[in-house]
Amino acid sequence: MKLLLVEDDLDLGNGVRIALADQDLEVVWVRRLDDAMRALDSGLFDMVILDLGLPDGDGLDLLLSLRRNRQRLPVLILSARDSLQDRLQGLDDGADDYLVKPFVLAELLSRVRALARRSYGFNDDMLALRGLALHEPTRRVSVEGRAVELSRCEFDLLALLLKRVDRVITRRLLEEQVLPGGPDNGSNALEVHVSNLRRKIGPGYIRTVRGIGYVIDAQPMAASEARGR
């Protein structure tokens, strides 16, 4: 799981980064609001841990921007703003959790794990959604208990989409992450992998967002839409 940590305090940020890395989590740490926005525009993340009082602005502006763009990226606020009104505002603006500073690292790690379970169904390395299950350590996939054999690219593609349920992933980012040679202008390799994956796992999972990329929705598509996918 890849996290974006937005925290301007050097000692706290480094301590949180080390604690998360010790849990085998990939962490990108930035200290400014502008850097956080650039990171989100250029990369794929599974969660944001967000400080509010940043040198160049308020972390709530980043949160509101995500929600205005209908991005359901899980956000956990870390802040010294400890009043009830501050906590309610953060949650009402779209945060999934709110932890007041100072805090115990063990509690932060527990909240990160709980938020991952709620958001993605992460449970002992298993990703599961609507009868579809993927186990990363063994690279096994099943649909309604039936084993499904996937190629390496098909498995990596499905894992990437399942880790970011309800979030559209662009074609270019998928090619960069999944295809051995990366993006190849004019190539239809990604479409071929998506077509094969749909045939193997069945309709109703992978939705095409025309001109942008692909997404797996948390809620099933209508039957008429699924037949066209």
C-alpha positions in Angstrom: 0.0 0.0 0.0 1.3 3.4 -1.0 0.7 6.4 1.3 1.2 10.1 0.9 2.3 11.7 4.2 1.8 15.5 4.3 3.5 16.8 7.4 5.8 19.8 7.8 7.4 19.0 11.2 10.7 17.3 10.5 10.9 15.2 13.6 7.3 14.1 13.5 7.2 13.5 9.8 10.4 11.4 9.9 9.1 9.4 12.9 5.8 8.6 11.1 7.6 7.7 7.9 9.9 5.2 9.6 7.0 3.7 11.6 4.9 3.2 8.4 7.9 1.9 6.5 8.5 -0.7 9.2 5.0 -2.0 8.5 6.1 -2.6 4.8 4.1 0.4 3.6 5.5 2.6 0.8 5.6 6.2 2.0 6.0 9.4 0.0 6.6 12.3 2.5 6.1 15.9 1.5 6.1 19.0 3.8 4.1 21.6 1.7 0.6 21.8 0.3 1.9 22.5 -3.2 4.1 19.5 -3.2 1.3 17.3 -2.0 -1.0 18.5 -4.8 1.8 17.8 -7.4 2.4 14.3 -5.9 -1.3 13.5 -6.2 -1.5 14.7 -9.8 1.5 12.6 -10.8 1.2 9.4 -8.9 -1.1 6.7 -7.5 -1.7 6.6 -3.8 -3.9 4.4 -1.6 -4.2 6.8 1.4 -3.3 10.3 2.5 -2.2 11.2 6.0 -2.7 14.9 6.2 -1.5 17.7 8.5 -3.7 20.8 8.4 -1.3 23.6 9.4 1.2 23.7 6.5 3.7 26.4 5.6 1.9 27.4 2.3 -1.7 26.8 3.2 -4.4 24.7 5.0 -4.6 21.0 4.5 -8.3 21.3 4.4 -8.0 22.9 1.0 -6.4 19.8 -0.3 -9.1 17.6 1.2 -11.9 19.8 -0.3 -10.2 19.7 -3.7 -10.1 15.9 -3.6 -13.8 15.7 -2.7 -14.8 18.3 -5.2 -13.2 16.1 -7.9 -15.1 13.1 -6.5 -12.0 11.3 -5.5 -12.7 8.8 -2.7 -9.1 8.5 -1.7 -9.0 7.8 2.0 -7.7 10.7 4.1 -6.6 10.5 7.7 -6.1 14.0 9.3 -3.3 14.5 11.8 -3.6 17.9 13.5 -3.0 19.8 16.7 -6.4 21.4 16.2 -8.2 19.5 18.9 -11.5 21.3 19.5 -14.7 19.5 18.8 -15.5 22.0 16.1 -12.2 21.4 14.3 -12.7 17.6 14.4 -16.3 17.9 13.1 -15.2 20.3 10.3 -12.5 17.9 9.2 -14.9 15.0 9.1 -17.7 17.0 7.5 -15.3 18.2 4.8 -14.6 14.6 3.8 -11.9 13.2 6.0 -12.3 9.5 6.9 -10.6 9.7 10.2 -9.1 12.4 12.5 -6.3 11.9 15.0 -5.3 14.8 17.3 -1.6 15.5 18.1 0.2 14.5 20.1 -0.6 10.8 19.5 0.9 7.4 20.0 2.4 5.8 16.9 0.7 2.5 17.7 -2.7 4.2 17.5 -1.8 5.8 14.2 -0.7 2.5 12.7 -3.9 0.8 14.0 -6.1 3.6 12.5 -4.2 3.2 9.1 -4.9 -0.5 9.1 -8.5 0.0 10.0 -9.0 2.6 7.3 -7.4 0.3 4.8 -9.8 -2.5 5.7 -12.8 -0.2 5.5 -11.8 1.4 2.2 -10.4 -1.6 0.3 -11.2 -4.8 2.2 -7.5 -5.3 2.9 -7.4 -8.4 5.2 -4.2 -10.5 5.5 -3.1 -9.5 2.0 -6.5 -10.5 0.5 -8.4 -8.1 -1.7 -12.1 -9.0 -2.0 -15.0 -7.4 -3.7 -18.4 -8.8 -4.8 -17.3 -12.4 -5.0 -13.9 -11.5 -6.6 -10.9 -12.3 -4.4 -7.2 -11.7 -5.0 -4.4 -12.9 -2.7 -1.1 -11.1 -3.5 1.4 -13.3 -1.7 0.3 -16.4 -3.7 -0.9 -14.5 -6.7 -4.2 -16.4 -6.6 -7.5 -15.1 -7.9 -11.0 -16.6 -7.6 -14.5 -15.6 -8.6 -17.3 -17.0 -6.3 -14.8 -19.6 -5.1 -13.7 -20.6 -8.6 -10.0 -20.4 -9.3 -9.0 -18.1 -12.2 -5.7 -18.3 -14.0 -4.2 -15.0 -15.0 -1.1 -13.9 -16.7 1.4 -11.7 -14.8 0.1 -8.5 -16.6 -3.5 -9.5 -16.0 -2.9 -10.1 -12.3 -1.0 -6.9 -11.8 -3.7 -4.9 -13.6 -6.5 -6.5 -11.5 -4.5 -5.9 -8.3 -4.0 -2.2 -9.2 -7.6 -1.6 -10.0 -8.8 -3.5 -6.8 -6.5 -1.4 -4.6 -8.2 1.7 -5.9 -11.9 0.8 -6.0 -14.1 3.7 -7.2 -11.1 5.7 -8.5 -10.5 6.0 -12.3 -6.9 5.1 -13.2 -5.7 6.7 -16.4 -4.5 4.5 -19.3 -1.0 6.0 -19.1 -0.6 5.2 -15.4 -1.8 1.7 -16.0 0.6 1.2 -18.8 3.5 2.5 -16.7 2.6 0.3 -13.8 1.6 -2.9 -15.6 3.1 -3.3 -19.1 6.8 -4.5 -19.1 7.9 -1.8 -21.5 5.7 1.0 -20.3 3.6 3.1 -22.5 3.9 2.5 -26.2 2.0 5.1 -28.4 -0.3 3.3 -30.8 -0.1 0.0 -29.0 -3.4 -1.7 -27.9 -1.6 -4.0 -25.4 -3.5 -2.6 -22.5 -6.9 -3.0 -24.2 -6.0 -6.7 -25.0 -5.1 -7.3 -21.3 -8.3 -5.7 -20.1 -10.4 -7.7 -22.6 -8.8 -11.0 -21.5 -9.2 -10.1 -17.9 -12.9 -9.3 -18.3 -13.4 -12.6 -20.1 -11.8 -14.5 -17.3 -13.4 -12.8 -14.3 -16.7 -12.1 -15.9 -18.7 -8.9 -16.6 -19.7 -6.2 -14.2 -16.3 -5.5 -12.6 -14.1 -3.4 -14.9 -15.7 -0.2 -16.3 -14.2 1.8 -19.2 -14.2 5.6 -18.7 -13.9 6.6 -22.3 -10.9 8.8 -23.2 -9.5 8.4 -19.7 -8.9 4.9 -18.4 -10.6 2.2 -16.3 -12.2 1.7 -12.8 -13.6 -1.1 -10.7 -16.8 0.2 -8.9 -17.6 -0.8 -5.4 -21.2 -1.2 -6.4 -22.1 -3.4 -9.3 -22.9 -2.0 -12.7 -26.5 -2.3 -14.1 -26.9 -5.5 -16.1 -27.4 -3.6 -19.3 -24.2 -1.7 -18.7 -22.3 -4.8 -17.7 -23.1 -6.6 -21.0 -21.6 -3.7 -22.9 -18.3 -3.9 -20.9 
